[in-house]
Amino acid sequence: PYRYWFMRPDGVQMAKLSELVENGRLKPIIDRCYPLEKTADAFRYLEAGHARGKVVIEVLADNASAT
């Protein structure tokens, strides 16, 4: 079944979201990913109305390590 679930940025709800994703009950649909420097391209894509899921802006590259 498909339903909407509106979230607030609070720790309890974020923990519930994490649990749902880890258990496979919530599967985010990601349409495309853009690196931070291509944010304008991501907005153009969204404005064109063709996205069929979330459009993600990647702030760190996969191989980047936080210090």
FIKOLZA-1660 file (N, C-alpha, C; in steps of 0.1 Angstrom, whole numbers, plus 5000, padded with zeros to 4 digits):
% residues 67
   i   px   py   pz ch aa at
   1 5008 4988 5000  A  P  N
   1 5000 5000 5000  A  P CA
   1 5009 5012 5000  A  P  C
   2 5003 5023 4994  A  Y  N
   2 5011 5035 4993  A  Y CA
   2 5004 5046 5002  A  Y  C
   3 5012 5052 5010  A  R  N
   3 5007 5063 5019  A  R CA
   3 5017 5074 5021  A  R  C
   4 5012 5085 5024  A  Y  N
   4 5021 5097 5027  A  Y CA
   4 5024 5096 5041  A  Y  C
   5 5036 5101 5044  A  W  N
   5 5040 5102 5058  A  W CA
   5 5048 5115 5060  A  W  C
   6 5043 5125 5066  A  F  N
   6 5049 5137 5067  A  F CA
   6 5058 5137 5079  A  F  C
   7 5070 5142 5078  A  M  N
   7 5081 5141 5088  A  M CA
   7 5085 5155 5093  A  M  C
   8 5089 5156 5105  A  R  N
   8 5095 5167 5111  A  R CA
   8 5110 5164 5114  A  R  C
   9 5118 5173 5114  A  P  N
   9 5133 5170 5117  A  P CA
   9 5135 5167 5132  A  P  C
  10 5130 5156 5136  A  D  N
  10 5133 5153 5151  A  D CA
  10 5139 5139 5152  A  D  C
  11 5147 5137 5162  A  G  N
  11 5154 5124 5164  A  G CA
  11 5146 5112 5164  A  G  C
  12 5134 5112 5171  A  V  N
  12 5126 5101 5172  A  V CA
  12 5121 5096 5158  A  V  C
  13 5116 5106 5150  A  Q  N
  13 5111 5103 5137  A  Q CA
  13 5122 5098 5128  A  Q  C
  14 5134 5104 5129  A  M  N
  14 5145 5100 5121  A  M CA
  14 5149 5086 5124  A  M  C
  15 5149 5082 5137  A  A  N
  15 5152 5068 5141  A  A CA
  15 5142 5059 5135  A  A  C
  16 5129 5062 5135  A  K  N
  16 5119 5054 5129  A  K CA
  16 5121 5052 5114  A  K  C
  17 5125 5063 5107  A  L  N
  17 5128 5062 5093  A  L CA
  17 5139 5053 5090  A  L  C
  18 5150 5054 5098  A  S  N
  18 5162 5045 5097  A  S CA
  18 5158 5031 5099  A  S  C
  19 5150 5028 5109  A  E  N
  19 5145 5014 5111  A  E CA
  19 5137 5009 5099  A  E  C
  20 5128 5017 5094  A  L  N
  20 5120 5012 5082  A  L CA
  20 5129 5010 5070  A  L  C
  21 5139 5018 5067  A  V  N
  21 5148 5016 5056  A  V CA
  21 5157 5003 5058  A  V  C
  22 5162 5002 5071  A  E  N
  22 5170 4990 5074  A  E CA
  22 5162 4977 5072  A  E  C
  23 5150 4977 5076  A  N  N
  23 5141 4965 5075  A  N CA
  23 5135 4963 5061  A  N  C
  24 5138 4972 5052  A  G  N
  24 5133 4970 5038  A  G CA
  24 5119 4974 5037  A  G  C
  25 5112 4980 5047  A  R  N
  25 5098 4984 5046  A  R CA
  25 5097 4998 5039  A  R  C
  26 5107 5005 5038  A  L  N
  26 5107 5018 5032  A  L CA
  26 5118 5019 5022  A  L  C
  27 5115 5020 5009  A  K  N
  27 5125 5020 4998  A  K CA
  27 5125 5033 4991  A  K  C
  28 5134 5042 4994  A  P  N
  28 5134 5055 4986  A  P CA
  28 5137 5053 4972  A  P  C
  29 5130 5060 4963  A  I  N
  29 5132 5059 4949  A  I CA
  29 5140 5071 4944  A  I  C
  30 5152 5068 4940  A  I  N
  30 5161 5079 4936  A  I CA
  30 5162 5079 4921  A  I  C
  31 5158 5090 4915  A  D  N
  31 5158 5091 4900  A  D CA
  31 5172 5094 4895  A  D  C
  32 5178 5104 4900  A  R  N
  32 5192 5108 4896  A  R CA
  32 5200 5113 4907  A  R  C
  33 5213 5113 4906  A  C  N
  33 5222 5119 4915  A  C CA
  33 5231 5129 4908  A  C  C
  34 5234 5140 4914  A  Y  N
  34 5242 5150 4908  A  Y CA
  34 5253 5154 4918  A  Y  C
  35 5265 5157 4913  A  P  N
  35 5275 5162 4922  A  P CA
  35 5272 5177 4926  A  P  C
  36 5277 5181 4937  A  L  N
  36 5274 5195 4942  A  L CA
  36 5276 5205 4931  A  L  C
  37 5286 5204 4923  A  E  N
  37 5289 5214 4913  A  E CA
  37 5279 5214 4901  A  E  C
  38 5271 5204 4901  A  K  N
  38 5260 5203 4890  A  K CA
  38 5246 5206 4896  A  K  C
  39 5246 5213 4907  A  T  N
  39 5233 5216 4913  A  T CA
  39 5223 5223 4904  A  T  C
  40 5228 5233 4896  A  A  N
  40 5220 5240 4886  A  A CA
  40 5214 5230 4876  A  A  C
  41 5221 5220 4872  A  D  N
  41 5216 5210 4862  A  D CA
  41 5205 5202 4869  A  D  C
  42 5207 5199 4882  A  A  N
  42 5196 5191 4889  A  A CA
  42 5183 5199 4890  A  A  C
  43 5184 5212 4893  A  F  N
  43 5172 5221 4893  A  F CA
  43 5166 5222 4880  A  F  C
  44 5174 5223 4869  A  R  N
  44 5168 5223 4856  A  R CA
  44 5160 5210 4853  A  R  C
  45 5166 5199 4857  A  Y  N
  45 5159 5186 4855  A  Y CA
  45 5146 5185 4862  A  Y  C
  46 5146 5190 4875  A  L  N
  46 5134 5190 4883  A  L CA
  46 5123 5199 4877  A  L  C
  47 5128 5211 4872  A  E  N
  47 5118 5220 4867  A  E CA
  47 5112 5215 4854  A  E  C
  48 5119 5207 4847  A  A  N
  48 5114 5201 4834  A  A CA
  48 5102 5191 4837  A  A  C
  49 5101 5187 4849  A  G  N
  49 5090 5178 4853  A  G CA
  49 5091 5164 4850  A  G  C
  50 5103 5159 4847  A  H  N
  50 5105 5145 4843  A  H CA
  50 5109 5135 4854  A  H  C
  51 5112 5141 4866  A  A  N
  51 5117 5132 4877  A  A CA
  51 5107 5122 4882  A  A  C
  52 5110 5110 4884  A  R  N
  52 5101 5099 4888  A  R CA
  52 5106 5094 4902  A  R  C
  53 5112 5102 4909  A  G  N
  53 5117 5099 4923  A  G CA
  53 5125 5111 4928  A  G  C
  54 5133 5109 4938  A  K  N
  54 5141 5119 4944  A  K CA
  54 5153 5122 4935  A  K  C
  55 5157 5135 4935  A  V  N
  55 5169 5139 4928  A  V CA
  55 5178 5143 4939  A  V  C
  56 5190 5137 4940  A  V  N
  56 5199 5138 4951  A  V CA
  56 5211 5146 4947  A  V  C
  57 5215 5155 4955  A  I  N
  57 5228 5163 4954  A  I CA
  57 5238 5157 4963  A  I  C
  58 5249 5152 4957  A  E  N
  58 5260 5146 4964  A  E CA
  58 5269 5156 4969  A  E  C
  59 5271 5157 4982  A  V  N
  59 5280 5167 4988  A  V CA
  59 5294 5162 4988  A  V  C
  60 5296 5150 4991  A  L  N
  60 5309 5143 4992  A  L CA
  60 5310 5132 4982  A  L  C
  61 5321 5131 4975  A  A  N
  61 5323 5120 4966  A  A CA
  61 5324 5107 4974  A  A  C
  62 5321 5095 4967  A  D  N
  62 5321 5082 4974  A  D CA
  62 5334 5079 4980  A  D  C
  63 5345 5084 4974  A  N  N
  63 5359 5080 4978  A  N CA
  63 5364 5091 4988  A  N  C
  64 5357 5101 4991  A  A  N
  64 5361 5111 5001  A  A CA
  64 5360 5106 5015  A  A  C
  65 5370 5110 5023  A  S  N
  65 5369 5106 5037  A  S CA
  65 5368 5118 5046  A  S  C
  66 5360 5117 5056  A  A  N
  66 5358 5128 5065  A  A CA
  66 5369 5127 5076  A  A  C
  67 5374 5139 5080  A  T  N
  67 5385 5138 5090  A  T CA
  67 5380 5146 5102  A  T  C
% end
